């Protein structure tokens, strides 16, 4: 019987699992509430950020991305409610919903492969 090997890019399997869950649960948060994608990255940052620089990097990237898109979502929802009668493009609501889910899933796949993924289209709120 062989011993389980350490995943590439991580200290152990638990570290990889935390990295993948950070991104997957961020996508789930966006899917179910639209603006809650930042919750799991914040949990990872607060609980595991001081223990592992790899997890901290994953959490910071996901946190910056999801905070940025939560702000964009809030602005688009407010504008669509205020300007809905004046021809506000309704398709923009779908874009703001789909983009964070897609990029969080891509980040989860990269995290599973041991690659540090830098989310595009994000503002560096947390350093």
Secondary structure, DSSP 8 states (H G I E B T S, - for coil): -------TTSSSHHHHHHHHHHHHHHHHHHHHHSS-THHHHHHHHHHHTTT-HHHHHHHHHHHHHHHHHHHHHHHHHHHHHHHGGGT--THHHHHHHHHHHHHHHHHHHHHHTT-----SS------
